[in-house]
């Protein structure tokens, strides 16, 4: 099953790296692809949609229309972490 999420706050490859790493740890997630240009995260597998939405919220990348200042701040932190780990 493939599910697509239109999200906020994807700024760079660091963001994409953090999102992909975190979502691949969720039960049932087999593949994650991200299109930064249109702010979409596509997840393939047998995962629960709510689990993916909750993880994206926790990371600071909520679905469009659900952004808050705290989520935006979280996205900057996860962006920085993603930048550090994508160069490993």
Secondary structure, DSSP 8 states (H G I E B T S, - for coil): -EEEEEBS---SHHHHHHHHHHHHTSTTEEEEEEEGGGTEEEEEES--HHHHHHHHHHHT--BTT---HHHHHHHHHHHHHHHHHHT-
